[in-house]
Amino acid sequence: MGQYRAALIHGNMRDRQPAAASPLSFGRPIVENTGPYCAVSRSSRVIPPSSLFSVRSRYRMNFHEYQAKELFAKYGIAVPPGKVANSPDAAVDAAKHLGGSQWMVKAQIHAGGRGKAGGVKFCRSLDDVRAAAKGMLGTNMETYQSAGRALPVNLVLVTDATDIAKELYLSILTDRDTKAISFIASKHGGVDIEQVAHDTPEDIHTLVVDYVEGLQPYQARELAFKMDLEGKQVNQLVKIMLGLYKLFNEKDLALVELNPLAILADGNLAALDGKVNSDDNAEFRHADLAAMRDLTQEDAAEAAAVQHNLNYVTMDGTIGCMVNGAGLAMATMDVIKLAGGEPANFLDVGGGATKERVTEAFKLILSSDKVKAILVNIFGGIVRCDLIAEGIIAAVKEVGLKIPVIVRLQGTNVDQGRELLANSGLAITPADDLNDAAQKAVAAAA
């Protein structure tokens, strides 16, 4: 959820001011040589968390905290030593390897707000570590940032417990307003950063990076002074920001957030938590990032859609939508709302509405038991409407649809397409236009 927080912080500032299932370690060397993106298990088996998934993402991909911290460490950004584990025994092993007498056990899910949901525990003994891991692993955790979904906890991160003197905030993202990479920083960090942006926007500072010159050390120093840093902390922030800028560009990321970026008791800076979102448009260049994807953290229907190159977003209504073209899909949902209905999804099948794509689209829509009717809105610009109608009919027969389907076709050979639908003998109702289709769909779902 980091991209939403950074956008909110940036938006508030602008409005109020003038223009895995097995072993990974980071922070310091660990005796096991298990490779990156792995977790400790009692059997010492190495299981890459995303080895089963090699599909292309259609939206920004999120990363777990432990994955983000491994990236940070590679780019010279200080993070507390840590290891991930997939069982209580593995968590105890991780704590033993880290040494010390105090640890943090943190649930690994794609959402912030874990602390308030019981997903971050301070442990003073190995028994505490075991109990904390046992209480989290295998559960589903919902936070105020998980958009109403309870996410499965398959891994926990065990880290050194560090004494914090002060929490700061730092993020880097692509600012579409300035068409440049921007840093957002504040001398106040932690769970209430959104409130800081709302109540005291003067404490939120933005640095727009010139895309030709790049980030300059003096700019980072100026930001450090605004964050009330001093002495060695200024140079440490310069190093962190230069590392973030390099990471952001080399990995084609969409957002990186350090919250908190902490001043430790010894006066040094360290990233105690972090979020990373990647830009899927550059995924073909970063197989290492694609391998880190965890589909268990994503909506099942949305993840399945990615495998079939469909753009799908789950919603809460009762009318399933199948449309070719994102703009037409948005307009279709608007018209459904105007007609008194609620869309159950956003689904763009793309320019070529073939039988195979339509079949998979129907399966996605029917994966929700809330759907009472389906509205198909297809513009036959590239593909003729009669061929689209044949594909819809074949797909309905293959899927065995039991709920009403309303189809609005427009484009080449539209009359032939409507005739095929009307004579199909199936529960398919042709519509004359989009308003007519929406009204019929709302009536059918009532």
Secondary structure, 3 states (H helix, E strand, C coil): CHHHHHHHHHHHHHHHCCCCCCCCEECCCCCCCCCCCCCECCCCCCCCCCCCCCCCCCCCEECCHHHHHHHHHHCCCCCCCEEEECCHHHHHHHHHHHCCCCEEEEECCCCCCCHHHCCEEEECCHHHHHHHHHHHCCCEECCCCCCCCCEECCCEEEEECCCEEEEEEEEEEEECCCCEEEEEEECCCCCCHHHHHHHCHHHEEEEECCCCCCCCHHHHHHHHHHCCCCCHHHHHHHHHHHHHHHHHHHCCEEEEEEEEEEEECCCCEEECCEEEEECHHHHHHCHHHHCCCCHHHCCHHHHHHHHCCCEEEECCCCEEEEECCHHHHHHHHHHHHHCCCCECEEEECCCCCCHHHHHHHHHHHHCCCCCCEEEEEEEECCCCHHHHHHHHHHHHHHHCCCCCEEEEEEECCHHHHHHHHHCCCCCEEEECCHHHHHHHHHHHHC
